[in-house]
Amino acid sequence: MAGKLIALLLLSTFLIGCQSDQKIKERNSAKTKHPINPNGDSELALLMRDMFEESDSLKQLVADGKSLTGLKKYKDIHSAVPTDPAVKGPVFEAFAQAYVASINELESADSASIFKFNSMVDKCMNCHTEFCPGPKKRIKKLYIEE
């Protein structure tokens, strides 16, 4: 009888331990999957994070005077769904067109131009002054001192 009780206790302890490990794994994976925005990330927010990451990568190439080719055109900026649907409209579209044009100008330069790169960053700052000013502090870090 005592042997069965000990076996039952060991089995219970093992099962509880397995459940605890599983809960810890679920909690840790949930932390890594959490979006930055607790309400979920819109297509536009994800696109803009990608735009920032590419710009941050380009910053050093531009500072080194290297020519840029194959840049993403981010034409999806016109169709990406924003967090707040009221954002989309003629003003946003004008900012989006200016940004895409600045990417084209940057890529068409014979060599990377700090002026044109900073102009592209200006387009981001101008739009974020009008809509969603939160990222402006981060965007400012993209500027290259001339």
N, CA, C and O of each residue as an XYZ file, in Angstrom:
584
protein
N       0.817     -1.189      0.000
C       0.000      0.000      0.000
C       0.870      1.266      0.000
O       0.613      2.200     -0.760
N       1.897      1.290      0.856
C       2.783      2.445      0.929
C       3.522      2.636     -0.392
O       3.770      3.770     -0.801
N       3.875      1.550     -1.060
C       4.563      1.621     -2.345
C       3.698      2.258     -3.415
O       4.173      3.044     -4.234
N       2.401      1.900     -3.395
C       1.478      2.478     -4.359
C       1.303      3.971     -4.099
O       1.221      4.768     -5.034
N       1.245      4.343     -2.818
C       1.088      5.750     -2.452
C       2.304      6.562     -2.899
O       2.160      7.667     -3.423
N       3.494      6.012     -2.691
C       4.721      6.702     -3.103
C       4.756      6.831     -4.629
O       5.120      7.881     -5.157
N       4.379      5.769     -5.329
C       4.360      5.816     -6.796
C       3.367      6.856     -7.291
O       3.644      7.588     -8.241
N       2.203      6.917     -6.638
C       1.191      7.911     -7.011
C       1.693      9.328     -6.770
O       1.477     10.215     -7.596
N       2.368      9.546     -5.633
C       2.926     10.875     -5.341
C       3.999     11.262     -6.360
O       4.046     12.402     -6.823
N       4.857     10.300     -6.703
C       5.899     10.587     -7.693
C       5.288     10.912     -9.060
O       5.724     11.838     -9.744
N       4.276     10.135     -9.442
C       3.607     10.392    -10.712
C       2.938     11.763    -10.717
O       3.025     12.494    -11.703
N       2.273     12.109     -9.619
C       1.616     13.420     -9.499
C       2.631     14.543     -9.577
O       2.408     15.539    -10.265
N       3.743     14.390     -8.877
C       4.795     15.407     -8.893
C       5.344     15.573    -10.306
O       5.578     16.696    -10.754
N       5.550     14.464    -11.004
C       6.045     14.516    -12.377
C       5.064     15.242    -13.294
O       5.465     16.100    -14.080
N       3.785     14.901    -13.197
C       2.771     15.535    -14.047
C       2.645     17.021    -13.760
O       2.524     17.821    -14.688
N       2.673     17.402    -12.489
C       2.596     18.824    -12.131
C       3.820     19.556    -12.669
O       3.711     20.670    -13.181
N       4.987     18.923    -12.548
C       6.217     19.532    -13.060
C       6.161     19.727    -14.565
O       6.598     20.758    -15.076
N       5.625     18.743    -15.278
C       5.498     18.864    -16.740
C       4.555     19.992    -17.113
O       4.821     20.750    -18.046
N       3.450     20.103    -16.381
C       2.504     21.177    -16.662
C       3.145     22.529    -16.398
O       2.930     23.472    -17.160
N       3.927     22.642    -15.336
C       4.580     23.916    -15.021
C       5.560     24.290    -16.119
O       5.616     25.445    -16.541
N       6.342     23.301    -16.587
C       7.286     23.569    -17.674
C       6.555     24.038    -18.920
O       6.996     24.967    -19.597
N       5.429     23.386    -19.222
C       4.652     23.760    -20.398
C       4.117     25.179    -20.264
O       4.159     25.950    -21.222
N       3.614     25.530    -19.085
C       3.092     26.881    -18.874
C       4.196     27.922    -19.010
O       3.976     28.994    -19.574
N       5.380     27.612    -18.497
C       6.507     28.543    -18.609
C       6.870     28.737    -20.083
O       7.108     29.861    -20.524
N       6.913     27.626    -20.850
C       7.225     27.728    -22.276
C       6.177     28.559    -23.011
O       6.519     29.384    -23.858
N       4.894     28.341    -22.687
C       3.825     29.111    -23.331
C       3.938     30.586    -22.987
O       3.775     31.444    -23.855
N       4.216     30.883    -21.728
C       4.337     32.275    -21.294
C       5.504     32.949    -22.004
O       5.378     34.085    -22.462
N       6.652     32.249    -22.099
C       7.825     32.831    -22.759
C       7.596     33.037    -24.248
O       8.009     34.056    -24.802
N       6.934     32.070    -24.911
C       6.695     32.246    -26.343
C       5.663     33.336    -26.580
O       5.728     34.036    -27.590
N       4.719     33.491    -25.672
C       3.728     34.558    -25.811
C       4.401     35.921    -25.692
O       4.004     36.868    -26.370
N       5.409     36.027    -24.843
C       6.123     37.303    -24.682
C       6.820     37.693    -25.979
O       6.820     38.865    -26.357
N       7.409     36.722    -26.657
C       8.133     37.047    -27.883
C       7.191     37.332    -29.040
O       7.586     37.980    -30.010
N       5.948     36.860    -28.956
C       5.005     37.085    -30.030
C       4.180     38.344    -29.825
O       3.433     38.736    -30.721
N       4.296     38.983    -28.677
C       3.499     40.182    -28.426
C       3.891     41.289    -29.388
O       5.074     41.583    -29.557
N       2.923     41.885    -30.001
C       3.232     43.023    -30.872
C       3.622     44.228    -30.025
O       3.352     44.268    -28.824
N       4.252     45.199    -30.651
C       4.612     46.418    -29.953
C       3.347     47.142    -29.504
O       3.282     47.678    -28.397
N       2.359     47.151    -30.367
C       1.080     47.774    -30.058
C       0.193     46.732    -29.386
O      -0.097     45.699    -29.991
N      -0.245     46.976    -28.148
C      -1.067     45.973    -27.461
C      -2.402     45.711    -28.149
O      -3.040     44.695    -27.876
N      -2.836     46.602    -29.032
C      -4.080     46.415    -29.763
C      -3.859     45.686    -31.084
O      -4.796     45.509    -31.863
N      -2.638     45.270    -31.334
C      -2.314     44.599    -32.586
C      -1.642     45.558    -33.546
O      -1.821     46.772    -33.454
N      -0.880     45.016    -34.456
C      -0.147     45.834    -35.422
C      -0.868     45.823    -36.759
O      -1.210     44.768    -37.292
N      -1.089     47.005    -37.282
C      -1.744     47.116    -38.587
C      -0.732     46.839    -39.690
O       0.476     46.813    -39.452
N      -1.243     46.633    -40.895
C      -0.364     46.444    -42.054
C       0.543     47.653    -42.237
O       1.727     47.511    -42.542
N      -0.014     48.831    -42.050
C       0.766     50.054    -42.245
C       1.872     50.173    -41.195
O       2.993     50.568    -41.519
N       1.566     49.838    -39.953
C       2.581     49.896    -38.900
C       3.722     48.925    -39.198
O       4.893     49.275    -39.047
N       3.386     47.718    -39.618
C       4.419     46.733    -39.949
C       5.245     47.188    -41.156
O       6.463     47.011    -41.183
N       4.579     47.771    -42.148
C       5.274     48.274    -43.326
C       6.242     49.390    -42.929
O       7.376     49.433    -43.407
N       5.799     50.276    -42.069
C       6.658     51.393    -41.659
C       7.842     50.922    -40.816
O       8.916     51.519    -40.875
N       7.661     49.874    -40.046
C       8.810     49.315    -39.324
C       9.823     48.755    -40.313
O      11.030     48.897    -40.117
N       9.337     48.123    -41.368
C      10.224     47.614    -42.411
C      10.940     48.770    -43.109
O      12.130     48.682    -43.411
N      10.208     49.849    -43.362
C      10.799     51.035    -43.987
C      11.909     51.597    -43.103
O      12.967     51.985    -43.600
N      11.670     51.639    -41.806
C      12.685     52.150    -40.883
C      13.919     51.265    -40.903
O      15.043     51.760    -40.992
N      13.713     49.952    -40.820
C      14.842     49.019    -40.791
C      15.696     49.145    -42.060
O      16.925     49.146    -41.988
N      15.041     49.250    -43.215
C      15.808     49.398    -44.451
C      16.564     50.733    -44.450
O      17.733     50.787    -44.832
N      15.905     51.787    -44.027
C      16.556     53.108    -43.992
C      17.747     53.105    -43.047
O      18.785     53.700    -43.337
N      17.589     52.436    -41.928
C      18.685     52.348    -40.966
C      19.870     51.601    -41.583
O      21.022     51.967    -41.351
N      19.594     50.569    -42.358
C      20.659     49.820    -43.041
C      21.320     50.661    -44.128
O      22.532     50.587    -44.331
N      20.518     51.455    -44.819
C      21.043     52.294    -45.904
C      21.895     53.449    -45.388
O      22.773     53.945    -46.094
N      21.637     53.864    -44.184
C      22.313     55.047    -43.620
C      23.830     54.952    -43.769
O      24.460     55.917    -44.202
N      24.424     53.825    -43.424
C      25.877     53.686    -43.507
C      26.350     53.663    -44.950
O      27.397     54.225    -45.271
N      25.583     53.016    -45.826
C      25.965     52.999    -47.244
C      25.992     54.411    -47.807
O      26.895     54.775    -48.561
N      25.000     55.196    -47.435
C      24.935     56.581    -47.907
C      26.090     57.382    -47.327
O      26.741     58.144    -48.042
N      26.345     57.215    -46.040
C      27.447     57.940    -45.401
C      28.782     57.600    -46.059
O      29.681     58.439    -46.112
N      28.913     56.366    -46.563
C      30.141     55.943    -47.237
C      30.165     56.325    -48.716
O      31.147     56.054    -49.407
N      29.080     56.961    -49.215
C      29.031     57.424    -50.592
C      28.810     56.333    -51.617
O      29.121     56.525    -52.793
N      28.284     55.199    -51.206
C      28.059     54.094    -52.141
C      26.739     54.293    -52.880
O      25.787     54.862    -52.346
N      26.706     53.807    -54.129
C      25.464     53.929    -54.892
C      24.465     52.893    -54.391
O      24.833     51.823    -53.907
N      23.215     53.239    -54.523
C      22.144     52.385    -54.017
C      21.306     51.876    -55.173
O      20.885     52.648    -56.035
N      21.068     50.581    -55.188
C      20.194     49.997    -56.202
C      19.312     48.955    -55.522
O      19.638     48.431    -54.457
N      18.205     48.680    -56.161
C      17.319     47.647    -55.653
C      16.569     48.016    -54.387
O      16.172     47.146    -53.612
N      16.378     49.307    -54.183
C      15.653     49.722    -52.988
C      14.192     49.314    -53.092
O      13.609     49.298    -54.176
N      13.625     48.992    -51.966
C      12.193     48.684    -51.951
C      11.449     49.978    -52.232
O      11.817     51.037    -51.724
N      10.426     49.892    -53.023
C       9.689     51.098    -53.418
C       8.539     51.416    -52.473
O       8.023     52.533    -52.480
N       8.142     50.463    -51.676
C       7.089     50.677    -50.683
C       5.811     51.267    -51.273
O       5.157     52.108    -50.656
N       5.474     50.819    -52.455
C       4.215     51.283    -53.053
C       3.012     50.754    -52.281
O       1.900     51.261    -52.431
N       3.236     49.731    -51.454
C       2.158     49.208    -50.606
C       1.702     50.242    -49.580
O       0.664     50.068    -48.943
N       2.457     51.293    -49.423
C       2.084     52.337    -48.469
C       0.701     52.911    -48.824
O      -0.019     53.391    -47.949
N       0.343     52.855    -50.103
C      -0.950     53.386    -50.545
C      -2.109     52.458    -50.197
O      -3.242     52.909    -50.030
N      -1.827     51.170    -50.088
C      -2.915     50.209    -49.853
C      -2.887     49.563    -48.471
O      -3.865     48.930    -48.074
N      -1.795     49.705    -47.734
C      -1.693     49.074    -46.421
C      -2.745     49.647    -45.474
O      -2.979     50.855    -45.446
N      -3.364     48.774    -44.711
C      -4.435     49.173    -43.797
C      -3.817     49.775    -42.530
O      -3.003     49.125    -41.874
N      -4.199     51.016    -42.181
C      -3.650     51.649    -40.984
C      -4.384     51.203    -39.716
O      -5.459     50.608    -39.787
N      -3.799     51.493    -38.578
C      -4.440     51.203    -37.298
C      -5.729     52.007    -37.193
O      -6.765     51.487    -36.779
N      -5.657     53.271    -37.570
C      -6.819     54.161    -37.544
C      -7.229     54.456    -38.986
O      -6.514     55.171    -39.688
N      -8.361     53.924    -39.442
C      -8.777     54.124    -40.836
C      -8.950     55.596    -41.223
O      -8.886     55.930    -42.405
N      -9.167     56.469    -40.252
C      -9.341     57.886    -40.551
C      -8.049     58.531    -41.065
O      -8.076     59.631    -41.616
N      -6.933     57.846    -40.883
C      -5.641     58.379    -41.339
C      -5.593     58.472    -42.857
O      -5.057     59.435    -43.406
N      -6.146     57.483    -43.531
C      -6.086     57.462    -44.994
C      -6.963     58.558    -45.571
O      -8.133     58.695    -45.217
N      -6.387     59.315    -46.444
C      -7.098     60.396    -47.092
C      -6.139     61.155    -47.975
O      -4.999     60.724    -48.152
N      -6.562     62.268    -48.533
C      -5.722     63.015    -49.471
C      -4.405     63.513    -48.865
O      -3.380     63.522    -49.547
N      -4.424     63.922    -47.609
C      -3.196     64.431    -46.985
C      -2.190     63.293    -46.825
O      -1.012     63.438    -47.152
N      -2.672     62.169    -46.322
C      -1.786     61.012    -46.170
C      -1.239     60.586    -47.536
O      -0.049     60.300    -47.670
N      -2.102     60.546    -48.536
C      -1.672     60.132    -49.875
C      -0.589     61.057    -50.421
O       0.345     60.595    -51.076
N      -0.703     62.350    -50.160
C       0.325     63.291    -50.621
C       1.663     63.008    -49.939
O       2.713     63.036    -50.581
N       1.617     62.734    -48.630
C       2.851     62.390    -47.920
C       3.433     61.081    -48.453
O       4.646     60.967    -48.627
N       2.581     60.104    -48.712
C       3.033     58.802    -49.220
C       3.684     58.954    -50.593
O       4.729     58.358    -50.852
N       3.073     59.745    -51.470
C       3.644     59.968    -52.801
C       4.994     60.674    -52.706
O       5.925     60.346    -53.441
N       5.096     61.638    -51.803
C       6.364     62.350    -51.623
C       7.453     61.397    -51.130
O       8.607     61.492    -51.547
N       7.077     60.486    -50.247
C       8.057     59.518    -49.738
C       8.542     58.597    -50.863
O       9.746     58.401    -51.030
N       7.617     58.040    -51.624
C       7.991     57.137    -52.722
C       8.863     57.884    -53.738
O       9.833     57.325    -54.249
N       8.525     59.132    -54.029
C       9.341     59.929    -54.962
C      10.750     60.134    -54.405
O      11.722     60.104    -55.160
N      10.868     60.342    -53.099
C      12.198     60.547    -52.505
C      13.047     59.279    -52.581
O      14.266     59.355    -52.730
N      12.406     58.117    -52.481
C      13.129     56.845    -52.638
C      13.646     56.737    -54.077
O      14.790     56.342    -54.303
N      12.805     57.086    -55.033
C      13.224     57.031    -56.443
C      14.387     57.977    -56.703
O      15.325     57.619    -57.416
N      14.342     59.183    -56.136
C      15.435     60.149    -56.313
C      16.727     59.642    -55.687
O      17.809     59.793    -56.255
N      16.600     59.046    -54.520
C      17.781     58.521    -53.833
C      18.431     57.419    -54.659
O      19.655     57.368    -54.774
N      17.632     56.554    -55.224
C      18.171     55.444    -55.998
C      18.730     55.903    -57.345
O      19.674     55.298    -57.852
N      18.171     56.951    -57.928
C      18.625     57.394    -59.244
C      19.897     58.233    -59.193
O      20.462     58.545    -60.241
N      20.354     58.597    -58.024
C      21.588     59.383    -57.907
C      22.783     58.523    -58.320
O      22.789     57.312    -58.101
N      23.795     59.159    -58.920
C      24.994     58.421    -59.338
C      25.679     57.763    -58.137
O      26.113     56.613    -58.206
N      25.762     58.494    -57.072
C      26.270     57.926    -55.823
C      25.322     58.390    -54.724
O      24.614     59.387    -54.866
N      25.329     57.661    -53.658
C      24.406     57.971    -52.574
C      24.631     59.403    -52.095
O      25.761     59.820    -51.839
N      23.574     60.114    -51.984
C      23.632     61.509    -51.596
C      23.080     61.671    -50.181
O      21.949     61.283    -49.889
N      23.899     62.249    -49.319
C      23.443     62.508    -47.951
C      22.247     63.447    -47.989
O      21.288     63.268    -47.238
N      22.302     64.452    -48.865
C      21.192     65.398    -48.977
C      19.899     64.676    -49.349
O      18.855     64.918    -48.744
N      19.969     63.784    -50.351
C      18.765     63.069    -50.794
C      18.285     62.077    -49.730
O      17.083     61.880    -49.556
N      19.233     61.457    -49.021
C      18.840     60.542    -47.944
C      18.122     61.324    -46.842
O      17.057     60.917    -46.378
N      18.707     62.439    -46.432
C      18.071     63.256    -45.394
C      16.730     63.811    -45.865
O      15.817     64.003    -45.062
N      16.613     64.064    -47.151
C      15.340     64.516    -47.711
C      14.282     63.416    -47.567
O      13.121     63.689    -47.264
N      14.708     62.172    -47.789
C      13.786     61.055    -47.601
C      13.351     60.980    -46.132
O      12.174     60.764    -45.843
N      14.294     61.158    -45.215
C      13.959     61.137    -43.783
C      13.019     62.299    -43.461
O      12.112     62.159    -42.640
N      13.236     63.446    -44.110
C      12.319     64.584    -43.928
C      10.885     64.201    -44.283
O       9.939     64.616    -43.613
N      10.730     63.406    -45.345
C       9.378     62.990    -45.752
C       8.711     62.180    -44.646
O       7.515     62.323    -44.395
N       9.485     61.337    -43.995
C       8.948     60.562    -42.864
C       8.553     61.498    -41.715
O       7.474     61.379    -41.135
N       9.445     62.415    -41.411
C       9.188     63.346    -40.305
C       7.977     64.230    -40.594
O       7.167     64.476    -39.700
N       7.843     64.707    -41.823
C       6.703     65.553    -42.181
C       5.387     64.815    -41.978
O       4.437     65.367    -41.423
N       5.337     63.581    -42.424
C       4.113     62.795    -42.284
C       3.827     62.512    -40.810
O       2.685     62.615    -40.361
N       4.860     62.158    -40.070
C       4.666     61.831    -38.655
C       4.424     63.074    -37.803
O       3.998     62.959    -36.654
N       4.683     64.234    -38.339
C       4.290     65.456    -37.647
C       2.779     65.616    -37.743
O       2.135     66.098    -36.811
N       2.225     65.210    -38.869
C       0.783     65.307    -39.104
C       0.026     64.127    -38.502
O      -1.032     64.305    -37.899
N       0.569     62.926    -38.667
C      -0.070     61.695    -38.202
C       0.898     60.934    -37.301
O       2.082     60.821    -37.620
N       0.419     60.428    -36.212
C       1.174     59.498    -35.365
C       2.590     60.001    -35.044
O       3.562     59.474    -35.585
N       2.719     60.996    -34.185
C       4.025     61.578    -33.893
C       4.941     60.698    -33.038
O       6.118     61.021    -32.879
N       4.441     59.615    -32.494
C       5.232     58.763    -31.608
C       6.595     58.358    -32.141
O       7.571     58.436    -31.395
N       6.714     57.931    -33.387
C       8.006     57.455    -33.906
C       9.019     58.553    -34.262
O      10.137     58.239    -34.668
N       8.654     59.814    -34.120
C       9.558     60.888    -34.563
C      10.927     60.821    -33.879
O      11.948     61.073    -34.518
N      10.956     60.491    -32.615
C      12.239     60.418    -31.898
C      13.143     59.359    -32.533
O      14.349     59.565    -32.677
N      12.561     58.253    -32.902
C      13.323     57.173    -33.532
C      13.743     57.560    -34.948
O      14.871     57.289    -35.358
N      12.846     58.186    -35.686
C      13.138     58.590    -37.063
C      14.286     59.597    -37.103
O      15.111     59.559    -38.015
N      14.343     60.495    -36.122
C      15.413     61.503    -36.079
C      16.802     60.867    -36.099
O      17.759     61.469    -36.586
N      16.904     59.668    -35.577
C      18.196     58.978    -35.526
C      18.691     58.577    -36.911
O      19.860     58.231    -37.077
N      17.812     58.620    -37.900
C      18.218     58.255    -39.257
C      19.015     59.352    -39.947
O      19.797     59.062    -40.852
N      18.836     60.594    -39.544
C      19.535     61.692    -40.221
C      21.048     61.484    -40.181
O      21.607     60.995    -39.200
N      21.688     61.875    -41.287
C      23.142     61.835    -41.394
C      23.635     63.267    -41.334
O      23.169     64.120    -42.089
N      24.569     63.535    -40.445
C      25.119     64.890    -40.368
C      25.990     65.134    -41.589
O      26.786     64.284    -41.988
N      25.821     66.315    -42.174
C      26.592     66.640    -43.384
C      27.859     67.364    -43.022
O      28.639     67.721    -43.904
